[in-house]
């Protein structure tokens, strides 16, 4: 699994899910782990943001064998030193 932290997140945490699906599609090309977790941290993270998981399954119609990918997004409307 890969874990990323986006410090000072503001607009990044409000991007539509279709943009994060693109990240999952790109992860096939660069051989990232099948489970990716991103923590969005910053005082400008909207407090109403709820954690969510985006899943990209293997499409039965594709010619390549791709594995299932999962992106878990967690939101922290606070400073980094309060989260870690």
Phi and psi restraints in degrees (range 20) as a CNS / XPLOR table:
assign (resid 1 and name C) (resid 2 and name N)
       (resid 2 and name CA) (resid 2 and name C) 1.0 -114.0 20.0 2
assign (resid 2 and name N) (resid 2 and name CA)
       (resid 2 and name C) (resid 3 and name N) 1.0 137.2 20.0 2
assign (resid 2 and name C) (resid 3 and name N)
       (resid 3 and name CA) (resid 3 and name C) 1.0 -124.7 20.0 2
assign (resid 3 and name N) (resid 3 and name CA)
       (resid 3 and name C) (resid 4 and name N) 1.0 126.8 20.0 2
assign (resid 3 and name C) (resid 4 and name N)
       (resid 4 and name CA) (resid 4 and name C) 1.0 -119.6 20.0 2
assign (resid 4 and name N) (resid 4 and name CA)
       (resid 4 and name C) (resid 5 and name N) 1.0 153.8 20.0 2
assign (resid 4 and name C) (resid 5 and name N)
       (resid 5 and name CA) (resid 5 and name C) 1.0 -129.6 20.0 2
assign (resid 5 and name N) (resid 5 and name CA)
       (resid 5 and name C) (resid 6 and name N) 1.0 122.4 20.0 2
assign (resid 5 and name C) (resid 6 and name N)
       (resid 6 and name CA) (resid 6 and name C) 1.0 -101.1 20.0 2
assign (resid 6 and name N) (resid 6 and name CA)
       (resid 6 and name C) (resid 7 and name N) 1.0 100.4 20.0 2
assign (resid 6 and name C) (resid 7 and name N)
       (resid 7 and name CA) (resid 7 and name C) 1.0 -87.7 20.0 2
assign (resid 7 and name N) (resid 7 and name CA)
       (resid 7 and name C) (resid 8 and name N) 1.0 135.2 20.0 2
assign (resid 7 and name C) (resid 8 and name N)
       (resid 8 and name CA) (resid 8 and name C) 1.0 80.7 20.0 2
assign (resid 8 and name N) (resid 8 and name CA)
       (resid 8 and name C) (resid 9 and name N) 1.0 24.8 20.0 2
assign (resid 8 and name C) (resid 9 and name N)
       (resid 9 and name CA) (resid 9 and name C) 1.0 -64.1 20.0 2
assign (resid 9 and name N) (resid 9 and name CA)
       (resid 9 and name C) (resid 10 and name N) 1.0 139.7 20.0 2
assign (resid 9 and name C) (resid 10 and name N)
       (resid 10 and name CA) (resid 10 and name C) 1.0 -142.9 20.0 2
assign (resid 10 and name N) (resid 10 and name CA)
       (resid 10 and name C) (resid 11 and name N) 1.0 -78.5 20.0 2
assign (resid 10 and name C) (resid 11 and name N)
       (resid 11 and name CA) (resid 11 and name C) 1.0 -73.4 20.0 2
assign (resid 11 and name N) (resid 11 and name CA)
       (resid 11 and name C) (resid 12 and name N) 1.0 -28.8 20.0 2
assign (resid 11 and name C) (resid 12 and name N)
       (resid 12 and name CA) (resid 12 and name C) 1.0 -59.3 20.0 2
assign (resid 12 and name N) (resid 12 and name CA)
       (resid 12 and name C) (resid 13 and name N) 1.0 -36.6 20.0 2
assign (resid 12 and name C) (resid 13 and name N)
       (resid 13 and name CA) (resid 13 and name C) 1.0 -80.0 20.0 2
assign (resid 13 and name N) (resid 13 and name CA)
       (resid 13 and name C) (resid 14 and name N) 1.0 -6.6 20.0 2
assign (resid 13 and name C) (resid 14 and name N)
       (resid 14 and name CA) (resid 14 and name C) 1.0 -108.1 20.0 2
assign (resid 14 and name N) (resid 14 and name CA)
       (resid 14 and name C) (resid 15 and name N) 1.0 6.6 20.0 2
assign (resid 14 and name C) (resid 15 and name N)
       (resid 15 and name CA) (resid 15 and name C) 1.0 -63.8 20.0 2
assign (resid 15 and name N) (resid 15 and name CA)
       (resid 15 and name C) (resid 16 and name N) 1.0 144.4 20.0 2
assign (resid 15 and name C) (resid 16 and name N)
       (resid 16 and name CA) (resid 16 and name C) 1.0 -63.9 20.0 2
assign (resid 16 and name N) (resid 16 and name CA)
       (resid 16 and name C) (resid 17 and name N) 1.0 155.2 20.0 2
assign (resid 16 and name C) (resid 17 and name N)
       (resid 17 and name CA) (resid 17 and name C) 1.0 -57.3 20.0 2
assign (resid 17 and name N) (resid 17 and name CA)
       (resid 17 and name C) (resid 18 and name N) 1.0 -30.0 20.0 2
assign (resid 17 and name C) (resid 18 and name N)
       (resid 18 and name CA) (resid 18 and name C) 1.0 -62.3 20.0 2
assign (resid 18 and name N) (resid 18 and name CA)
       (resid 18 and name C) (resid 19 and name N) 1.0 -30.2 20.0 2
assign (resid 18 and name C) (resid 19 and name N)
       (resid 19 and name CA) (resid 19 and name C) 1.0 -69.5 20.0 2
assign (resid 19 and name N) (resid 19 and name CA)
       (resid 19 and name C) (resid 20 and name N) 1.0 -37.8 20.0 2
assign (resid 19 and name C) (resid 20 and name N)
       (resid 20 and name CA) (resid 20 and name C) 1.0 -72.9 20.0 2
assign (resid 20 and name N) (resid 20 and name CA)
       (resid 20 and name C) (resid 21 and name N) 1.0 -29.4 20.0 2
assign (resid 20 and name C) (resid 21 and name N)
       (resid 21 and name CA) (resid 21 and name C) 1.0 -64.1 20.0 2
assign (resid 21 and name N) (resid 21 and name CA)
       (resid 21 and name C) (resid 22 and name N) 1.0 -36.0 20.0 2
assign (resid 21 and name C) (resid 22 and name N)
       (resid 22 and name CA) (resid 22 and name C) 1.0 -60.3 20.0 2
assign (resid 22 and name N) (resid 22 and name CA)
       (resid 22 and name C) (resid 23 and name N) 1.0 -38.8 20.0 2
assign (resid 22 and name C) (resid 23 and name N)
       (resid 23 and name CA) (resid 23 and name C) 1.0 -62.0 20.0 2
assign (resid 23 and name N) (resid 23 and name CA)
       (resid 23 and name C) (resid 24 and name N) 1.0 -41.9 20.0 2
assign (resid 23 and name C) (resid 24 and name N)
       (resid 24 and name CA) (resid 24 and name C) 1.0 -64.2 20.0 2
assign (resid 24 and name N) (resid 24 and name CA)
       (resid 24 and name C) (resid 25 and name N) 1.0 -40.1 20.0 2
assign (resid 24 and name C) (resid 25 and name N)
       (resid 25 and name CA) (resid 25 and name C) 1.0 -63.9 20.0 2
assign (resid 25 and name N) (resid 25 and name CA)
       (resid 25 and name C) (resid 26 and name N) 1.0 -42.8 20.0 2
assign (resid 25 and name C) (resid 26 and name N)
       (resid 26 and name CA) (resid 26 and name C) 1.0 -64.9 20.0 2
assign (resid 26 and name N) (resid 26 and name CA)
       (resid 26 and name C) (resid 27 and name N) 1.0 -28.8 20.0 2
assign (resid 26 and name C) (resid 27 and name N)
       (resid 27 and name CA) (resid 27 and name C) 1.0 -65.7 20.0 2
assign (resid 27 and name N) (resid 27 and name CA)
       (resid 27 and name C) (resid 28 and name N) 1.0 -22.0 20.0 2
assign (resid 27 and name C) (resid 28 and name N)
       (resid 28 and name CA) (resid 28 and name C) 1.0 -65.6 20.0 2
assign (resid 28 and name N) (resid 28 and name CA)
       (resid 28 and name C) (resid 29 and name N) 1.0 -41.3 20.0 2
assign (resid 28 and name C) (resid 29 and name N)
       (resid 29 and name CA) (resid 29 and name C) 1.0 -69.8 20.0 2
assign (resid 29 and name N) (resid 29 and name CA)
       (resid 29 and name C) (resid 30 and name N) 1.0 -35.0 20.0 2
assign (resid 29 and name C) (resid 30 and name N)
       (resid 30 and name CA) (resid 30 and name C) 1.0 -100.5 20.0 2
assign (resid 30 and name N) (resid 30 and name CA)
       (resid 30 and name C) (resid 31 and name N) 1.0 7.7 20.0 2
assign (resid 30 and name C) (resid 31 and name N)
       (resid 31 and name CA) (resid 31 and name C) 1.0 57.6 20.0 2
assign (resid 31 and name N) (resid 31 and name CA)
       (resid 31 and name C) (resid 32 and name N) 1.0 44.9 20.0 2
assign (resid 31 and name C) (resid 32 and name N)
       (resid 32 and name CA) (resid 32 and name C) 1.0 -75.7 20.0 2
assign (resid 32 and name N) (resid 32 and name CA)
       (resid 32 and name C) (resid 33 and name N) 1.0 156.5 20.0 2
assign (resid 32 and name C) (resid 33 and name N)
       (resid 33 and name CA) (resid 33 and name C) 1.0 -53.4 20.0 2
assign (resid 33 and name N) (resid 33 and name CA)
       (resid 33 and name C) (resid 34 and name N) 1.0 160.7 20.0 2
assign (resid 33 and name C) (resid 34 and name N)
       (resid 34 and name CA) (resid 34 and name C) 1.0 -74.9 20.0 2
assign (resid 34 and name N) (resid 34 and name CA)
       (resid 34 and name C) (resid 35 and name N) 1.0 -19.7 20.0 2
assign (resid 34 and name C) (resid 35 and name N)
       (resid 35 and name CA) (resid 35 and name C) 1.0 -117.9 20.0 2
assign (resid 35 and name N) (resid 35 and name CA)
       (resid 35 and name C) (resid 36 and name N) 1.0 121.1 20.0 2
assign (resid 35 and name C) (resid 36 and name N)
       (resid 36 and name CA) (resid 36 and name C) 1.0 -120.8 20.0 2
assign (resid 36 and name N) (resid 36 and name CA)
       (resid 36 and name C) (resid 37 and name N) 1.0 137.8 20.0 2
assign (resid 36 and name C) (resid 37 and name N)
       (resid 37 and name CA) (resid 37 and name C) 1.0 -124.1 20.0 2
assign (resid 37 and name N) (resid 37 and name CA)
       (resid 37 and name C) (resid 38 and name N) 1.0 131.9 20.0 2
assign (resid 37 and name C) (resid 38 and name N)
       (resid 38 and name CA) (resid 38 and name C) 1.0 -122.9 20.0 2
assign (resid 38 and name N) (resid 38 and name CA)
       (resid 38 and name C) (resid 39 and name N) 1.0 126.7 20.0 2
assign (resid 38 and name C) (resid 39 and name N)
       (resid 39 and name CA) (resid 39 and name C) 1.0 -103.0 20.0 2
assign (resid 39 and name N) (resid 39 and name CA)
       (resid 39 and name C) (resid 40 and name N) 1.0 122.5 20.0 2
assign (resid 39 and name C) (resid 40 and name N)
       (resid 40 and name CA) (resid 40 and name C) 1.0 -98.6 20.0 2
assign (resid 40 and name N) (resid 40 and name CA)
       (resid 40 and name C) (resid 41 and name N) 1.0 118.5 20.0 2
assign (resid 40 and name C) (resid 41 and name N)
       (resid 41 and name CA) (resid 41 and name C) 1.0 -126.0 20.0 2
assign (resid 41 and name N) (resid 41 and name CA)
       (resid 41 and name C) (resid 42 and name N) 1.0 133.5 20.0 2
assign (resid 41 and name C) (resid 42 and name N)
       (resid 42 and name CA) (resid 42 and name C) 1.0 161.4 20.0 2
assign (resid 42 and name N) (resid 42 and name CA)
       (resid 42 and name C) (resid 43 and name N) 1.0 153.6 20.0 2
assign (resid 42 and name C) (resid 43 and name N)
       (resid 43 and name CA) (resid 43 and name C) 1.0 -67.1 20.0 2
assign (resid 43 and name N) (resid 43 and name CA)
       (resid 43 and name C) (resid 44 and name N) 1.0 -16.4 20.0 2
assign (resid 43 and name C) (resid 44 and name N)
       (resid 44 and name CA) (resid 44 and name C) 1.0 -94.2 20.0 2
assign (resid 44 and name N) (resid 44 and name CA)
       (resid 44 and name C) (resid 45 and name N) 1.0 3.0 20.0 2
assign (resid 44 and name C) (resid 45 and name N)
       (resid 45 and name CA) (resid 45 and name C) 1.0 -69.7 20.0 2
assign (resid 45 and name N) (resid 45 and name CA)
       (resid 45 and name C) (resid 46 and name N) 1.0 126.1 20.0 2
assign (resid 45 and name C) (resid 46 and name N)
       (resid 46 and name CA) (resid 46 and name C) 1.0 -58.8 20.0 2
assign (resid 46 and name N) (resid 46 and name CA)
       (resid 46 and name C) (resid 47 and name N) 1.0 127.7 20.0 2
assign (resid 46 and name C) (resid 47 and name N)
       (resid 47 and name CA) (resid 47 and name C) 1.0 -64.7 20.0 2
assign (resid 47 and name N) (resid 47 and name CA)
       (resid 47 and name C) (resid 48 and name N) 1.0 -19.8 20.0 2
assign (resid 47 and name C) (resid 48 and name N)
       (resid 48 and name CA) (resid 48 and name C) 1.0 -82.7 20.0 2
assign (resid 48 and name N) (resid 48 and name CA)
       (resid 48 and name C) (resid 49 and name N) 1.0 -5.3 20.0 2
assign (resid 48 and name C) (resid 49 and name N)
       (resid 49 and name CA) (resid 49 and name C) 1.0 -65.5 20.0 2
assign (resid 49 and name N) (resid 49 and name CA)
       (resid 49 and name C) (resid 50 and name N) 1.0 129.7 20.0 2
assign (resid 49 and name C) (resid 50 and name N)
       (resid 50 and name CA) (resid 50 and name C) 1.0 -105.3 20.0 2
assign (resid 50 and name N) (resid 50 and name CA)
       (resid 50 and name C) (resid 51 and name N) 1.0 149.4 20.0 2
assign (resid 50 and name C) (resid 51 and name N)
       (resid 51 and name CA) (resid 51 and name C) 1.0 -60.7 20.0 2
assign (resid 51 and name N) (resid 51 and name CA)
       (resid 51 and name C) (resid 52 and name N) 1.0 146.4 20.0 2
assign (resid 51 and name C) (resid 52 and name N)
       (resid 52 and name CA) (resid 52 and name C) 1.0 -150.4 20.0 2
assign (resid 52 and name N) (resid 52 and name CA)
       (resid 52 and name C) (resid 53 and name N) 1.0 160.2 20.0 2
assign (resid 52 and name C) (resid 53 and name N)
       (resid 53 and name CA) (resid 53 and name C) 1.0 -124.7 20.0 2
assign (resid 53 and name N) (resid 53 and name CA)
       (resid 53 and name C) (resid 54 and name N) 1.0 131.6 20.0 2
assign (resid 53 and name C) (resid 54 and name N)
       (resid 54 and name CA) (resid 54 and name C) 1.0 -111.1 20.0 2
assign (resid 54 and name N) (resid 54 and name CA)
       (resid 54 and name C) (resid 55 and name N) 1.0 131.0 20.0 2
assign (resid 54 and name C) (resid 55 and name N)
       (resid 55 and name CA) (resid 55 and name C) 1.0 -118.6 20.0 2
assign (resid 55 and name N) (resid 55 and name CA)
       (resid 55 and name C) (resid 56 and name N) 1.0 139.1 20.0 2
assign (resid 55 and name C) (resid 56 and name N)
       (resid 56 and name CA) (resid 56 and name C) 1.0 -122.2 20.0 2
assign (resid 56 and name N) (resid 56 and name CA)
       (resid 56 and name C) (resid 57 and name N) 1.0 110.2 20.0 2
assign (resid 56 and name C) (resid 57 and name N)
       (resid 57 and name CA) (resid 57 and name C) 1.0 -91.7 20.0 2
assign (resid 57 and name N) (resid 57 and name CA)
       (resid 57 and name C) (resid 58 and name N) 1.0 158.9 20.0 2
assign (resid 57 and name C) (resid 58 and name N)
       (resid 58 and name CA) (resid 58 and name C) 1.0 -65.5 20.0 2
assign (resid 58 and name N) (resid 58 and name CA)
       (resid 58 and name C) (resid 59 and name N) 1.0 125.7 20.0 2
assign (resid 58 and name C) (resid 59 and name N)
       (resid 59 and name CA) (resid 59 and name C) 1.0 -80.1 20.0 2
assign (resid 59 and name N) (resid 59 and name CA)
       (resid 59 and name C) (resid 60 and name N) 1.0 127.2 20.0 2
assign (resid 59 and name C) (resid 60 and name N)
       (resid 60 and name CA) (resid 60 and name C) 1.0 -61.7 20.0 2
assign (resid 60 and name N) (resid 60 and name CA)
       (resid 60 and name C) (resid 61 and name N) 1.0 -21.4 20.0 2
assign (resid 60 and name C) (resid 61 and name N)
       (resid 61 and name CA) (resid 61 and name C) 1.0 -90.6 20.0 2
assign (resid 61 and name N) (resid 61 and name CA)
       (resid 61 and name C) (resid 62 and name N) 1.0 -1.8 20.0 2
assign (resid 61 and name C) (resid 62 and name N)
       (resid 62 and name CA) (resid 62 and name C) 1.0 -83.4 20.0 2
assign (resid 62 and name N) (resid 62 and name CA)
       (resid 62 and name C) (resid 63 and name N) 1.0 154.2 20.0 2
assign (resid 62 and name C) (resid 63 and name N)
       (resid 63 and name CA) (resid 63 and name C) 1.0 -85.4 20.0 2
assign (resid 63 and name N) (resid 63 and name CA)
       (resid 63 and name C) (resid 64 and name N) 1.0 -15.2 20.0 2
assign (resid 63 and name C) (resid 64 and name N)
       (resid 64 and name CA) (resid 64 and name C) 1.0 -103.0 20.0 2
assign (resid 64 and name N) (resid 64 and name CA)
       (resid 64 and name C) (resid 65 and name N) 1.0 152.1 20.0 2
assign (resid 64 and name C) (resid 65 and name N)
       (resid 65 and name CA) (resid 65 and name C) 1.0 -90.9 20.0 2
assign (resid 65 and name N) (resid 65 and name CA)
       (resid 65 and name C) (resid 66 and name N) 1.0 106.5 20.0 2
assign (resid 65 and name C) (resid 66 and name N)
       (resid 66 and name CA) (resid 66 and name C) 1.0 -110.7 20.0 2
assign (resid 66 and name N) (resid 66 and name CA)
       (resid 66 and name C) (resid 67 and name N) 1.0 146.1 20.0 2
assign (resid 66 and name C) (resid 67 and name N)
       (resid 67 and name CA) (resid 67 and name C) 1.0 -92.1 20.0 2
assign (resid 67 and name N) (resid 67 and name CA)
       (resid 67 and name C) (resid 68 and name N) 1.0 164.4 20.0 2
assign (resid 67 and name C) (resid 68 and name N)
       (resid 68 and name CA) (resid 68 and name C) 1.0 -67.0 20.0 2
assign (resid 68 and name N) (resid 68 and name CA)
       (resid 68 and name C) (resid 69 and name N) 1.0 137.8 20.0 2
assign (resid 68 and name C) (resid 69 and name N)
       (resid 69 and name CA) (resid 69 and name C) 1.0 -119.4 20.0 2
assign (resid 69 and name N) (resid 69 and name CA)
       (resid 69 and name C) (resid 70 and name N) 1.0 146.4 20.0 2
assign (resid 69 and name C) (resid 70 and name N)
       (resid 70 and name CA) (resid 70 and name C) 1.0 -138.3 20.0 2
assign (resid 70 and name N) (resid 70 and name CA)
       (resid 70 and name C) (resid 71 and name N) 1.0 134.0 20.0 2
assign (resid 70 and name C) (resid 71 and name N)
       (resid 71 and name CA) (resid 71 and name C) 1.0 -122.3 20.0 2
assign (resid 71 and name N) (resid 71 and name CA)
       (resid 71 and name C) (resid 72 and name N) 1.0 116.8 20.0 2
assign (resid 71 and name C) (resid 72 and name N)
       (resid 72 and name CA) (resid 72 and name C) 1.0 -102.4 20.0 2
assign (resid 72 and name N) (resid 72 and name CA)
       (resid 72 and name C) (resid 73 and name N) 1.0 127.3 20.0 2
assign (resid 72 and name C) (resid 73 and name N)
       (resid 73 and name CA) (resid 73 and name C) 1.0 -117.5 20.0 2
assign (resid 73 and name N) (resid 73 and name CA)
       (resid 73 and name C) (resid 74 and name N) 1.0 125.8 20.0 2
assign (resid 73 and name C) (resid 74 and name N)
       (resid 74 and name CA) (resid 74 and name C) 1.0 -121.2 20.0 2
assign (resid 74 and name N) (resid 74 and name CA)
       (resid 74 and name C) (resid 75 and name N) 1.0 138.0 20.0 2
assign (resid 74 and name C) (resid 75 and name N)
       (resid 75 and name CA) (resid 75 and name C) 1.0 -116.5 20.0 2
assign (resid 75 and name N) (resid 75 and name CA)
       (resid 75 and name C) (resid 76 and name N) 1.0 132.3 20.0 2
assign (resid 75 and name C) (resid 76 and name N)
       (resid 76 and name CA) (resid 76 and name C) 1.0 -128.6 20.0 2
assign (resid 76 and name N) (resid 76 and name CA)
       (resid 76 and name C) (resid 77 and name N) 1.0 102.3 20.0 2
assign (resid 76 and name C) (resid 77 and name N)
       (resid 77 and name CA) (resid 77 and name C) 1.0 -80.7 20.0 2
assign (resid 77 and name N) (resid 77 and name CA)
       (resid 77 and name C) (resid 78 and name N) 1.0 62.6 20.0 2
assign (resid 77 and name C) (resid 78 and name N)
       (resid 78 and name CA) (resid 78 and name C) 1.0 -154.6 20.0 2
assign (resid 78 and name N) (resid 78 and name CA)
       (resid 78 and name C) (resid 79 and name N) 1.0 -176.8 20.0 2
assign (resid 78 and name C) (resid 79 and name N)
       (resid 79 and name CA) (resid 79 and name C) 1.0 -84.6 20.0 2
assign (resid 79 and name N) (resid 79 and name CA)
       (resid 79 and name C) (resid 80 and name N) 1.0 156.1 20.0 2
assign (resid 79 and name C) (resid 80 and name N)
       (resid 80 and name CA) (resid 80 and name C) 1.0 -57.7 20.0 2
assign (resid 80 and name N) (resid 80 and name CA)
       (resid 80 and name C) (resid 81 and name N) 1.0 -43.4 20.0 2
assign (resid 80 and name C) (resid 81 and name N)
       (resid 81 and name CA) (resid 81 and name C) 1.0 -65.4 20.0 2
assign (resid 81 and name N) (resid 81 and name CA)
       (resid 81 and name C) (resid 82 and name N) 1.0 -16.7 20.0 2
assign (resid 81 and name C) (resid 82 and name N)
       (resid 82 and name CA) (resid 82 and name C) 1.0 -86.6 20.0 2
assign (resid 82 and name N) (resid 82 and name CA)
       (resid 82 and name C) (resid 83 and name N) 1.0 -15.7 20.0 2
assign (resid 82 and name C) (resid 83 and name N)
       (resid 83 and name CA) (resid 83 and name C) 1.0 -95.9 20.0 2
assign (resid 83 and name N) (resid 83 and name CA)
       (resid 83 and name C) (resid 84 and name N) 1.0 -41.6 20.0 2
